[in-house]
Amino acid sequence: MKTAKGTSLSDRRKLATDAKAALVERYRAAMAAGEPSRAAKSAERQAVSAAREERRRLKAEENERLLKEAADRKIAAESAVLLAEQERKAADASRIARVVEYDAARKIERDRRHADRQAQKGWEGLKAIKQTVSASTTP
């Protein structure tokens, strides 16, 4: 804004005030002209925001579902491991019982043979042992 030399302070102030008023008026005119497009942009922004919130909600639900499935799989795996451990212990106990039973049967058979040998030699004390061994083998 060019002014002539020698203008007074009041003239310059008035020109500045008028310039500011013109700027404000142009701004208001531009805002009034852009009102429909601004409303459309605002509506578009709200729609985008709503869609974003919906995606976040769906993702949170999916994450929750995945965590629940993972927890279920972990529980199933732990129970399978526990079941396998129990089956192994039962098999070990069964195997131990069979070995003990087999060893007892071998000892009884050994004692019976020993008693037979002693009986053939004529030792009378073993007849009682033989009777005890034969009584223990019959159920």
N, CA, C and O atoms as a GROMACS GRO file, in nm:
protein
  556
    1MET      N    1   0.084  -0.115   0.000
    1MET     CA    2   0.000   0.000   0.000
    1MET      C    3   0.089   0.123   0.000
    1MET      O    4   0.165   0.148   0.094
    2LYS      N    5   0.079   0.196  -0.106
    2LYS     CA    6   0.164   0.314  -0.119
    2LYS      C    7   0.088   0.436  -0.068
    2LYS      O    8  -0.032   0.453  -0.092
    3THR      N    9   0.158   0.515  -0.002
    3THR     CA   10   0.097   0.640   0.045
    3THR      C   11   0.186   0.755   0.002
    3THR      O   12   0.306   0.739  -0.023
    4ALA      N   13   0.125   0.869  -0.003
    4ALA     CA   14   0.201   0.988  -0.042
    4ALA      C   15   0.286   1.034   0.075
    4ALA      O   16   0.256   1.006   0.192
    5LYS      N   17   0.392   1.104   0.040
    5LYS     CA   18   0.479   1.155   0.144
    5LYS      C   19   0.408   1.260   0.226
    5LYS      O   20   0.332   1.343   0.176
    6GLY      N   21   0.437   1.254   0.353
    6GLY     CA   22   0.386   1.358   0.437
    6GLY      C   23   0.248   1.333   0.490
    6GLY      O   24   0.182   1.425   0.538
    7THR      N   25   0.201   1.206   0.482
    7THR     CA   26   0.070   1.182   0.540
    7THR      C   27   0.082   1.179   0.691
    7THR      O   28   0.188   1.148   0.746
    8SER      N   29  -0.023   1.212   0.754
    8SER     CA   30  -0.018   1.221   0.900
    8SER      C   31  -0.042   1.083   0.962
    8SER      O   32  -0.082   0.988   0.894
    9LEU      N   33  -0.016   1.076   1.088
    9LEU     CA   34  -0.033   0.951   1.163
    9LEU      C   35  -0.178   0.908   1.161
    9LEU      O   36  -0.206   0.789   1.144
   10SER      N   37  -0.269   0.994   1.177
   10SER     CA   38  -0.411   0.958   1.179
   10SER      C   39  -0.454   0.904   1.043
   10SER      O   40  -0.535   0.812   1.037
   11ASP      N   41  -0.399   0.960   0.933
   11ASP     CA   42  -0.432   0.907   0.800
   11ASP      C   43  -0.381   0.763   0.785
   11ASP      O   44  -0.451   0.676   0.735
   12ARG      N   45  -0.258   0.741   0.829
   12ARG     CA   46  -0.199   0.606   0.818
   12ARG      C   47  -0.277   0.505   0.904
   12ARG      O   48  -0.297   0.391   0.863
   13ARG      N   49  -0.319   0.549   1.020
   13ARG     CA   50  -0.396   0.459   1.108
   13ARG      C   51  -0.531   0.426   1.044
   13ARG      O   52  -0.576   0.312   1.050
   14LYS      N   53  -0.594   0.524   0.986
   14LYS     CA   54  -0.723   0.502   0.922
   14LYS      C   55  -0.707   0.406   0.804
   14LYS      O   56  -0.790   0.317   0.784
   15LEU      N   57  -0.600   0.425   0.723
   15LEU     CA   58  -0.575   0.335   0.611
   15LEU      C   59  -0.551   0.191   0.660
   15LEU      O   60  -0.599   0.096   0.598
   16ALA      N   61  -0.477   0.177   0.768
   16ALA     CA   62  -0.448   0.044   0.823
   16ALA      C   63  -0.576  -0.021   0.874
   16ALA      O   64  -0.597  -0.140   0.851
   17THR      N   65  -0.659   0.053   0.940
   17THR     CA   66  -0.786   0.000   0.991
   17THR      C   67  -0.876  -0.040   0.875
   17THR      O   68  -0.939  -0.146   0.879
   18ASP      N   69  -0.882   0.043   0.771
   18ASP     CA   70  -0.963   0.009   0.654
   18ASP      C   71  -0.910  -0.117   0.585
   18ASP      O   72  -0.988  -0.200   0.539
   19ALA      N   73  -0.777  -0.132   0.578
   19ALA     CA   74  -0.717  -0.250   0.514
   19ALA      C   75  -0.752  -0.376   0.594
   19ALA      O   76  -0.784  -0.481   0.537
   20LYS      N   77  -0.744  -0.364   0.725
   20LYS     CA   78  -0.778  -0.480   0.809
   20LYS      C   79  -0.925  -0.515   0.793
   20LYS      O   80  -0.960  -0.633   0.786
   21ALA      N   81  -1.010  -0.416   0.788
   21ALA     CA   82  -1.153  -0.440   0.770
   21ALA      C   83  -1.179  -0.506   0.635
   21ALA      O   84  -1.265  -0.594   0.625
   22ALA      N   85  -1.107  -0.464   0.532
   22ALA     CA   86  -1.123  -0.525   0.400
   22ALA      C   87  -1.078  -0.671   0.401
   22ALA      O   88  -1.140  -0.756   0.338
   23LEU      N   89  -0.968  -0.699   0.472
   23LEU     CA   90  -0.920  -0.838   0.483
   23LEU      C   91  -1.024  -0.925   0.554
   23LEU      O   92  -1.052  -1.037   0.511
   24VAL      N   93  -1.079  -0.874   0.662
   24VAL     CA   94  -1.180  -0.950   0.736
   24VAL      C   95  -1.302  -0.974   0.648
   24VAL      O   96  -1.359  -1.083   0.650
   25GLU      N   97  -1.341  -0.873   0.572
   25GLU     CA   98  -1.458  -0.886   0.485
   25GLU      C   99  -1.433  -0.990   0.376
   25GLU      O  100  -1.522  -1.069   0.344
   26ARG      N  101  -1.312  -0.988   0.318
   26ARG     CA  102  -1.278  -1.089   0.216
   26ARG      C  103  -1.277  -1.230   0.276
   26ARG      O  104  -1.323  -1.325   0.214
   27TYR      N  105  -1.224  -1.241   0.399
   27TYR     CA  106  -1.221  -1.372   0.467
   27TYR      C  107  -1.363  -1.422   0.489
   27TYR      O  108  -1.392  -1.539   0.462
   28ARG      N  109  -1.452  -1.336   0.537
   28ARG     CA  110  -1.590  -1.376   0.560
   28ARG      C  111  -1.660  -1.415   0.429
   28ARG      O  112  -1.738  -1.509   0.426
   29ALA      N  113  -1.631  -1.344   0.325
   29ALA     CA  114  -1.690  -1.376   0.195
   29ALA      C  115  -1.640  -1.512   0.146
   29ALA      O  116  -1.717  -1.592   0.092
   30ALA      N  117  -1.511  -1.538   0.166
   30ALA     CA  118  -1.455  -1.666   0.124
   30ALA      C  119  -1.515  -1.780   0.207
   30ALA      O  120  -1.542  -1.888   0.154
   31MET      N  121  -1.535  -1.756   0.336
   31MET     CA  122  -1.593  -1.857   0.423
   31MET      C  123  -1.739  -1.884   0.383
   31MET      O  124  -1.782  -1.999   0.382
   32ALA      N  125  -1.813  -1.780   0.350
   32ALA     CA  126  -1.952  -1.798   0.310
   32ALA      C  127  -1.959  -1.873   0.177
   32ALA      O  128  -2.048  -1.956   0.158
   33ALA      N  129  -1.869  -1.845   0.087
   33ALA     CA  130  -1.868  -1.912  -0.043
   33ALA      C  131  -1.827  -2.060  -0.027
   33ALA      O  132  -1.875  -2.145  -0.101
   34GLY      N  133  -1.741  -2.089   0.068
   34GLY     CA  134  -1.692  -2.227   0.087
   34GLY      C  135  -1.773  -2.307   0.187
   34GLY      O  136  -1.738  -2.420   0.217
   35GLU      N  137  -1.881  -2.251   0.239
   35GLU     CA  138  -1.962  -2.319   0.341
   35GLU      C  139  -2.015  -2.456   0.295
   35GLU      O  140  -2.002  -2.551   0.372
   36PRO      N  141  -2.072  -2.472   0.178
   36PRO     CA  142  -2.121  -2.605   0.136
   36PRO      C  143  -2.009  -2.708   0.125
   36PRO      O  144  -2.025  -2.823   0.167
   37SER      N  145  -1.897  -2.669   0.070
   37SER     CA  146  -1.787  -2.766   0.056
   37SER      C  147  -1.727  -2.798   0.193
   37SER      O  148  -1.683  -2.911   0.216
   38ARG      N  149  -1.726  -2.701   0.283
   38ARG     CA  150  -1.672  -2.726   0.416
   38ARG      C  151  -1.763  -2.823   0.491
   38ARG      O  152  -1.714  -2.911   0.563
   39ALA      N  153  -1.894  -2.809   0.476
   39ALA     CA  154  -1.988  -2.901   0.540
   39ALA      C  155  -1.970  -3.042   0.482
   39ALA      O  156  -1.976  -3.141   0.556
   40ALA      N  157  -1.949  -3.051   0.353
   40ALA     CA  158  -1.928  -3.181   0.289
   40ALA      C  159  -1.799  -3.244   0.338
   40ALA      O  160  -1.794  -3.364   0.366
   41LYS      N  161  -1.694  -3.163   0.350
   41LYS     CA  162  -1.566  -3.216   0.400
   41LYS      C  163  -1.580  -3.261   0.545
   41LYS      O  164  -1.525  -3.364   0.584
   42SER      N  165  -1.654  -3.185   0.623
   42SER     CA  166  -1.675  -3.222   0.763
   42SER      C  167  -1.751  -3.354   0.772
   42SER      O  168  -1.717  -3.440   0.853
   43ALA      N  169  -1.853  -3.370   0.690
   43ALA     CA  170  -1.929  -3.494   0.689
   43ALA      C  171  -1.841  -3.610   0.644
   43ALA      O  172  -1.851  -3.721   0.698
   44GLU      N  173  -1.756  -3.585   0.546
   44GLU     CA  174  -1.664  -3.688   0.499
   44GLU      C  175  -1.567  -3.728   0.609
   44GLU      O  176  -1.540  -3.847   0.629
   45ARG      N  177  -1.513  -3.628   0.681
   45ARG     CA  178  -1.422  -3.656   0.791
   45ARG      C  179  -1.492  -3.739   0.901
   45ARG      O  180  -1.431  -3.830   0.957
   46GLN      N  181  -1.617  -3.707   0.930
   46GLN     CA  182  -1.691  -3.782   1.030
   46GLN      C  183  -1.715  -3.926   0.985
   46GLN      O  184  -1.706  -4.019   1.066
   47ALA      N  185  -1.744  -3.945   0.858
   47ALA     CA  186  -1.763  -4.080   0.805
   47ALA      C  187  -1.634  -4.161   0.812
   47ALA      O  188  -1.635  -4.278   0.848
   48VAL      N  189  -1.524  -4.097   0.778
   48VAL     CA  190  -1.393  -4.164   0.785
   48VAL      C  191  -1.362  -4.201   0.930
   48VAL      O  192  -1.313  -4.310   0.957
   49SER      N  193  -1.390  -4.109   1.021
   49SER     CA  194  -1.365  -4.134   1.163
   49SER      C  195  -1.451  -4.249   1.214
   49SER      O  196  -1.403  -4.334   1.289
   50ALA      N  197  -1.578  -4.252   1.174
   50ALA     CA  198  -1.666  -4.361   1.216
   50ALA      C  199  -1.618  -4.496   1.161
   50ALA      O  200  -1.619  -4.597   1.231
   51ALA      N  201  -1.575  -4.495   1.035
   51ALA     CA  202  -1.523  -4.618   0.974
   51ALA      C  203  -1.396  -4.664   1.047
   51ALA      O  204  -1.377  -4.784   1.069
   52ARG      N  205  -1.311  -4.570   1.084
   52ARG     CA  206  -1.187  -4.602   1.156
   52ARG      C  207  -1.219  -4.665   1.292
   52ARG      O  208  -1.158  -4.764   1.332
   53GLU      N  209  -1.315  -4.606   1.362
   53GLU     CA  210  -1.355  -4.661   1.492
   53GLU      C  211  -1.414  -4.801   1.477
   53GLU      O  212  -1.390  -4.887   1.561
   54GLU      N  213  -1.491  -4.824   1.372
   54GLU     CA  214  -1.548  -4.957   1.346
   54GLU      C  215  -1.437  -5.058   1.320
   54GLU      O  216  -1.443  -5.171   1.370
   55ARG      N  217  -1.336  -5.018   1.241
   55ARG     CA  218  -1.223  -5.109   1.215
   55ARG      C  219  -1.148  -5.140   1.344
   55ARG      O  220  -1.108  -5.254   1.366
   56ARG      N  221  -1.129  -5.039   1.428
   56ARG     CA  222  -1.061  -5.062   1.556
   56ARG      C  223  -1.140  -5.158   1.643
   56ARG      O  224  -1.083  -5.247   1.706
   57ARG      N  225  -1.271  -5.141   1.646
   57ARG     CA  226  -1.356  -5.228   1.727
   57ARG      C  227  -1.349  -5.372   1.675
   57ARG      O  228  -1.336  -5.466   1.753
   58LEU      N  229  -1.357  -5.389   1.541
   58LEU     CA  230  -1.349  -5.523   1.482
   58LEU      C  231  -1.214  -5.587   1.509
   58LEU      O  232  -1.205  -5.707   1.538
   59LYS      N  233  -1.109  -5.507   1.500
   59LYS     CA  234  -0.974  -5.560   1.525
   59LYS      C  235  -0.960  -5.602   1.672
   59LYS      O  236  -0.899  -5.704   1.701
   60ALA      N  237  -1.015  -5.523   1.764
   60ALA     CA  238  -1.009  -5.558   1.905
   60ALA      C  239  -1.086  -5.688   1.932
   60ALA      O  240  -1.039  -5.773   2.008
   61GLU      N  241  -1.202  -5.703   1.869
   61GLU     CA  242  -1.278  -5.828   1.884
   61GLU      C  243  -1.201  -5.947   1.828
   61GLU      O  244  -1.198  -6.054   1.889
   62GLU      N  245  -1.138  -5.928   1.713
   62GLU     CA  246  -1.059  -6.035   1.652
   62GLU      C  247  -0.941  -6.073   1.742
   62GLU      O  248  -0.912  -6.191   1.760
   63ASN      N  249  -0.873  -5.972   1.797
   63ASN     CA  250  -0.761  -5.999   1.887
   63ASN      C  251  -0.808  -6.075   2.011
   63ASN      O  252  -0.741  -6.167   2.057
   64GLU      N  253  -0.923  -6.036   2.064
   64GLU     CA  254  -0.978  -6.104   2.181
   64GLU      C  255  -1.012  -6.249   2.148
   64GLU      O  256  -0.985  -6.339   2.228
   65ARG      N  257  -1.070  -6.272   2.031
   65ARG     CA  258  -1.103  -6.407   1.989
   65ARG      C  259  -0.977  -6.492   1.972
   65ARG      O  260  -0.973  -6.609   2.012
   66LEU      N  261  -0.874  -6.432   1.911
   66LEU     CA  262  -0.748  -6.505   1.891
   66LEU      C  263  -0.682  -6.539   2.024
   66LEU      O  264  -0.629  -6.649   2.041
   67LEU      N  265  -0.686  -6.445   2.119
   67LEU     CA  266  -0.629  -6.472   2.251
   67LEU      C  267  -0.704  -6.584   2.321
   67LEU      O  268  -0.643  -6.669   2.386
   68LYS      N  269  -0.836  -6.585   2.308
   68LYS     CA  270  -0.915  -6.691   2.370
   68LYS      C  271  -0.883  -6.826   2.307
   68LYS      O  272  -0.868  -6.925   2.377
   69GLU      N  273  -0.871  -6.829   2.174
   69GLU     CA  274  -0.836  -6.954   2.105
   69GLU      C  275  -0.698  -7.002   2.147
   69GLU      O  276  -0.677  -7.122   2.168
   70ALA      N  277  -0.605  -6.910   2.159
   70ALA     CA  278  -0.470  -6.947   2.202
   70ALA      C  279  -0.472  -7.004   2.343
   70ALA      O  280  -0.404  -7.103   2.373
   71ALA      N  281  -0.550  -6.942   2.430
   71ALA     CA  282  -0.561  -6.992   2.568
   71ALA      C  283  -0.624  -7.131   2.569
   71ALA      O  284  -0.580  -7.218   2.644
   72ASP      N  285  -0.726  -7.152   2.485
   72ASP     CA  286  -0.789  -7.284   2.477
   72ASP      C  287  -0.691  -7.388   2.426
   72ASP      O  288  -0.686  -7.500   2.477
   73ARG      N  289  -0.613  -7.350   2.323
   73ARG     CA  290  -0.513  -7.445   2.270
   73ARG      C  291  -0.408  -7.477   2.375
   73ARG      O  292  -0.363  -7.591   2.386
   74LYS      N  293  -0.368  -7.376   2.452
   74LYS     CA  294  -0.268  -7.399   2.557
   74LYS      C  295  -0.322  -7.493   2.663
   74LYS      O  296  -0.251  -7.583   2.708
   75ILE      N  297  -0.447  -7.473   2.704
   75ILE     CA  298  -0.508  -7.561   2.804
   75ILE      C  299  -0.518  -7.704   2.750
   75ILE      O  300  -0.490  -7.800   2.821
   76ALA      N  301  -0.558  -7.717   2.623
   76ALA     CA  302  -0.569  -7.849   2.562
   76ALA      C  303  -0.433  -7.918   2.556
   76ALA      O  304  -0.421  -8.038   2.582
   77ALA      N  305  -0.330  -7.842   2.520
   77ALA     CA  306  -0.196  -7.900   2.513
   77ALA      C  307  -0.148  -7.942   2.651
   77ALA      O  308  -0.088  -8.049   2.667
   78GLU      N  309  -0.173  -7.858   2.751
   78GLU     CA  310  -0.131  -7.892   2.887
   78GLU      C  311  -0.204  -8.016   2.937
   78GLU      O  312  -0.143  -8.102   3.001
   79SER      N  313  -0.333  -8.027   2.908
   79SER     CA  314  -0.408  -8.145   2.951
   79SER      C  315  -0.360  -8.269   2.876
   79SER      O  316  -0.355  -8.377   2.934
   80ALA      N  317  -0.324  -8.254   2.748
   80ALA     CA  318  -0.270  -8.368   2.673
   80ALA      C  319  -0.138  -8.414   2.732
   80ALA      O  320  -0.112  -8.534   2.742
   81VAL      N  321  -0.054  -8.319   2.770
   81VAL     CA  322   0.075  -8.353   2.832
   81VAL      C  323   0.051  -8.423   2.966
   81VAL      O  324   0.117  -8.523   2.997
   82LEU      N  325  -0.043  -8.371   3.044
   82LEU     CA  326  -0.074  -8.431   3.173
   82LEU      C  327  -0.129  -8.572   3.156
   82LEU      O  328  -0.092  -8.663   3.230
   83LEU      N  329  -0.217  -8.590   3.057
   83LEU     CA  330  -0.273  -8.723   3.030
   83LEU      C  331  -0.163  -8.820   2.986
   83LEU      O  332  -0.160  -8.934   3.031
   84ALA      N  333  -0.074  -8.774   2.900
   84ALA     CA  334   0.037  -8.860   2.855
   84ALA      C  335   0.126  -8.897   2.974
   84ALA      O  336   0.173  -9.011   2.984
   85GLU      N  337   0.149  -8.803   3.063
   85GLU     CA  338   0.231  -8.830   3.182
   85GLU      C  339   0.162  -8.934   3.271
   85GLU      O  340   0.227  -9.025   3.323
   86GLN      N  341   0.031  -8.919   3.289
   86GLN     CA  342  -0.042  -9.016   3.370
   86GLN      C  343  -0.040  -9.154   3.306
   86GLN      O  344  -0.025  -9.254   3.375
   87GLU      N  345  -0.056  -9.159   3.174
   87GLU     CA  346  -0.051  -9.288   3.104
   87GLU      C  347   0.088  -9.351   3.117
   87GLU      O  348   0.100  -9.472   3.135
   88ARG      N  349   0.191  -9.268   3.107
   88ARG     CA  350   0.327  -9.320   3.121
   88ARG      C  351   0.349  -9.376   3.262
   88ARG      O  352   0.408  -9.482   3.278
   89LYS      N  353   0.301  -9.303   3.362
   89LYS     CA  354   0.317  -9.350   3.500
   89LYS      C  355   0.238  -9.480   3.522
   89LYS      O  356   0.286  -9.570   3.590
   90ALA      N  357   0.118  -9.488   3.464
   90ALA     CA  358   0.039  -9.611   3.476
   90ALA      C  359   0.110  -9.728   3.408
   90ALA      O  360   0.112  -9.839   3.461
   91ALA      N  361   0.167  -9.703   3.291
   91ALA     CA  362   0.241  -9.807   3.220
   91ALA      C  363   0.363  -9.850   3.300
   91ALA      O  364   0.394  -9.969   3.309
   92ASP      N  365   0.434  -9.753   3.360
   92ASP     CA  366   0.550  -9.786   3.443
   92ASP      C  367   0.508  -9.869   3.564
   92ASP      O  368   0.574  -9.967   3.598
   93ALA      N  369   0.398  -9.829   3.628
   93ALA     CA  370   0.350  -9.903   3.745
   93ALA      C  371   0.311 -10.045   3.704
   93ALA      O  372   0.339 -10.141   3.776
   94SER      N  373   0.245 -10.058   3.589
   94SER     CA  374   0.206 -10.191   3.540
   94SER      C  375   0.330 -10.275   3.511
   94SER      O  376   0.335 -10.393   3.546
   95ARG      N  377   0.427 -10.214   3.447
   95ARG     CA  378   0.550 -10.285   3.414
   95ARG      C  379   0.622 -10.328   3.542
   95ARG      O  380   0.672 -10.440   3.551
   96ILE      N  381   0.627 -10.241   3.640
   96ILE     CA  382   0.692 -10.274   3.766
   96ILE      C  383   0.617 -10.388   3.835
   96ILE      O  384   0.679 -10.480   3.888
   97ALA      N  385   0.484 -10.382   3.833
   97ALA     CA  386   0.405 -10.489   3.895
   97ALA      C  387   0.429 -10.622   3.825
   97ALA      O  388   0.441 -10.725   3.891
   98ARG      N  389   0.437 -10.620   3.691
   98ARG     CA  390   0.464 -10.744   3.618
   98ARG      C  391   0.603 -10.797   3.651
   98ARG      O  392   0.620 -10.918   3.666
   99VAL      N  393   0.702 -10.709   3.662
   99VAL     CA  394   0.839 -10.753   3.694
   99VAL      C  395   0.844 -10.812   3.835
   99VAL      O  396   0.906 -10.916   3.857
  100VAL      N  397   0.777 -10.746   3.929
  100VAL     CA  398   0.775 -10.798   4.066
  100VAL      C  399   0.705 -10.933   4.070
  100VAL      O  400   0.751 -11.025   4.136
  101GLU      N  401   0.594 -10.944   3.998
  101GLU     CA  402   0.521 -11.071   3.993
  101GLU      C  403   0.607 -11.180   3.929
  101GLU      O  404   0.611 -11.293   3.976
  102TYR      N  405   0.675 -11.144   3.821
  102TYR     CA  406   0.762 -11.240   3.753
  102TYR      C  407   0.876 -11.284   3.844
  102TYR      O  408   0.908 -11.402   3.851
  103ASP      N  409   0.937 -11.187   3.913
  103ASP     CA  410   1.047 -11.222   4.005
  103ASP      C  411   0.997 -11.311   4.118
  103ASP      O  412   1.066 -11.406   4.157
  104ALA      N  413   0.877 -11.282   4.169
  104ALA     CA  414   0.822 -11.364   4.276
  104ALA      C  415   0.797 -11.506   4.224
  104ALA      O  416   0.826 -11.604   4.293
  105ALA      N  417   0.743 -11.516   4.103
  105ALA     CA  418   0.718 -11.648   4.045
  105ALA      C  419   0.849 -11.723   4.024
  105ALA      O  420   0.856 -11.843   4.049
  106ARG      N  421   0.953 -11.654   3.979
  106ARG     CA  422   1.084 -11.718   3.960
  106ARG      C  423   1.141 -11.768   4.093
  106ARG      O  424   1.196 -11.877   4.101
  107LYS      N  425   1.126 -11.687   4.195
  107LYS     CA  426   1.178 -11.727   4.327
  107LYS      C  427   1.102 -11.847   4.380
  107LYS      O  428   1.161 -11.939   4.438
  108ILE      N  429   0.970 -11.846   4.360
  108ILE     CA  430   0.891 -11.961   4.405
  108ILE      C  431   0.932 -12.086   4.330
  108ILE      O  432   0.948 -12.193   4.389
  109GLU      N  433   0.948 -12.073   4.198
  109GLU     CA  434   0.991 -12.188   4.117
  109GLU      C  435   1.131 -12.235   4.159
  109GLU      O  436   1.156 -12.356   4.167
  110ARG      N  437   1.221 -12.142   4.187
  110ARG     CA  438   1.355 -12.177   4.232
  110ARG      C  439   1.349 -12.250   4.366
  110ARG      O  440   1.418 -12.350   4.385
  111ASP      N  441   1.267 -12.200   4.457
  111ASP     CA  442   1.253 -12.264   4.588
  111ASP      C  443   1.193 -12.405   4.573
  111ASP      O  444   1.232 -12.498   4.644
  112ARG      N  445   1.096 -12.418   4.478
  112ARG     CA  446   1.036 -12.549   4.456
  112ARG      C  447   1.140 -12.649   4.404
  112ARG      O  448   1.146 -12.763   4.450
  113ARG      N  449   1.220 -12.604   4.308
  113ARG     CA  450   1.325 -12.692   4.254
  113ARG      C  451   1.426 -12.729   4.362
  113ARG      O  452   1.470 -12.844   4.371
  114HIS      N  453   1.461 -12.632   4.443
  114HIS     CA  454   1.555 -12.657   4.553
  114HIS      C  455   1.496 -12.760   4.650
  114HIS      O  456   1.564 -12.851   4.695
  115ALA      N  457   1.367 -12.742   4.680
  115ALA     CA  458   1.301 -12.836   4.771
  115ALA      C  459   1.296 -12.975   4.709
  115ALA      O  460   1.315 -13.074   4.779
  116ASP      N  461   1.272 -12.983   4.578
  116ASP     CA  462   1.272 -13.113   4.510
  116ASP      C  463   1.408 -13.179   4.517
  116ASP      O  464   1.419 -13.300   4.541
  117ARG      N  465   1.512 -13.102   4.496
  117ARG     CA  466   1.647 -13.158   4.504
  117ARG      C  467   1.677 -13.208   4.644
  117ARG      O  468   1.734 -13.316   4.662
  118GLN      N  469   1.640 -13.131   4.742
  118GLN     CA  470   1.667 -13.171   4.879
  118GLN      C  471   1.582 -13.292   4.918
  118GLN      O  472   1.626 -13.378   4.995
  119ALA      N  473   1.461 -13.297   4.864
  119ALA     CA  474   1.374 -13.412   4.893
  119ALA      C  475   1.432 -13.539   4.832
  119ALA      O  476   1.422 -13.647   4.890
  120GLN      N  477   1.491 -13.526   4.715
  120GLN     CA  478   1.554 -13.641   4.652
  120GLN      C  479   1.672 -13.689   4.735
  120GLN      O  480   1.704 -13.808   4.737
  121LYS      N  481   1.736 -13.597   4.803
  121LYS     CA  482   1.849 -13.633   4.887
  121LYS      C  483   1.798 -13.692   5.020
  121LYS      O  484   1.876 -13.753   5.094
  122GLY      N  485   1.672 -13.675   5.049
  122GLY     CA  486   1.614 -13.732   5.169
  122GLY      C  487   1.611 -13.637   5.287
  122GLY      O  488   1.598 -13.683   5.401
  123TRP      N  489   1.621 -13.515   5.266
  123TRP     CA  490   1.619 -13.420   5.379
  123TRP      C  491   1.477 -13.391   5.415
  123TRP      O  492   1.403 -13.337   5.333
  124GLU      N  493   1.435 -13.424   5.533
  124GLU     CA  494   1.296 -13.418   5.574
  124GLU      C  495   1.249 -13.275   5.603
  124GLU      O  496   1.131 -13.245   5.589
  125GLY      N  497   1.340 -13.188   5.642
  125GLY     CA  498   1.300 -13.051   5.677
  125GLY      C  499   1.244 -12.974   5.558
  125GLY      O  500   1.166 -12.881   5.574
  126LEU      N  501   1.284 -13.014   5.440
  126LEU     CA  502   1.238 -12.942   5.324
  126LEU      C  503   1.100 -12.986   5.277
  126LEU      O  504   1.040 -12.919   5.193
  127LYS      N  505   1.050 -13.095   5.329
  127LYS     CA  506   0.914 -13.135   5.292
  127LYS      C  507   0.815 -13.027   5.339
  127LYS      O  508   0.719 -12.995   5.270
  128ALA      N  509   0.841 -12.974   5.454
  128ALA     CA  510   0.754 -12.868   5.506
  128ALA      C  511   0.767 -12.743   5.420
  128ALA      O  512   0.668 -12.674   5.394
  129ILE      N  513   0.890 -12.713   5.377
  129ILE     CA  514   0.911 -12.597   5.291
  129ILE      C  515   0.840 -12.620   5.157
  129ILE      O  516   0.779 -12.528   5.103
  130LYS      N  517   0.848 -12.741   5.105
  130LYS     CA  518   0.784 -12.772   4.978
  130LYS      C  519   0.633 -12.754   4.988
  130LYS      O  520   0.569 -12.702   4.897
  131GLN      N  521   0.577 -12.799   5.100
  131GLN     CA  522   0.434 -12.783   5.120
  131GLN      C  523   0.398 -12.634   5.129
  131GLN      O  524   0.295 -12.592   5.077
  132THR      N  525   0.482 -12.556   5.193
  132THR     CA  526   0.458 -12.412   5.206
  132THR      C  527   0.466 -12.345   5.069
  132THR      O  528   0.384 -12.260   5.036
  133VAL      N  529   0.567 -12.385   4.988
  133VAL     CA  530   0.584 -12.326   4.856
  133VAL      C  531   0.467 -12.365   4.767
  133VAL      O  532   0.414 -12.281   4.694
  134SER      N  533   0.424 -12.491   4.773
  134SER     CA  534   0.313 -12.531   4.687
  134SER      C  535   0.184 -12.465   4.733
  134SER      O  536   0.097 -12.436   4.651
  135ALA      N  537   0.169 -12.442   4.862
  135ALA     CA  538   0.050 -12.372   4.912
  135ALA      C  539   0.050 -12.226   4.870
  135ALA      O  540  -0.056 -12.169   4.844
  136SER      N  541   0.167 -12.165   4.861
  136SER     CA  542   0.173 -12.023   4.822
  136SER      C  543   0.152 -12.005   4.672
  136SER      O  544   0.112 -11.897   4.628
  137THR      N  545   0.178 -12.109   4.593
  137THR     CA  546   0.157 -12.094   4.448
  137THR      C  547   0.011 -12.112   4.410
  137THR      O  548  -0.033 -12.061   4.307
  138THR      N  549  -0.065 -12.185   4.492
  138THR     CA  550  -0.206 -12.200   4.459
  138THR      C  551  -0.283 -12.079   4.512
  138THR      O  552  -0.264 -12.038   4.626
  139PRO      N  553  -0.366 -12.026   4.430
  139PRO     CA  554  -0.438 -11.903   4.474
  139PRO      C  555  -0.548 -11.928   4.571
  139PRO      O  556  -0.614 -11.833   4.614
   0.00000   0.00000   0.00000
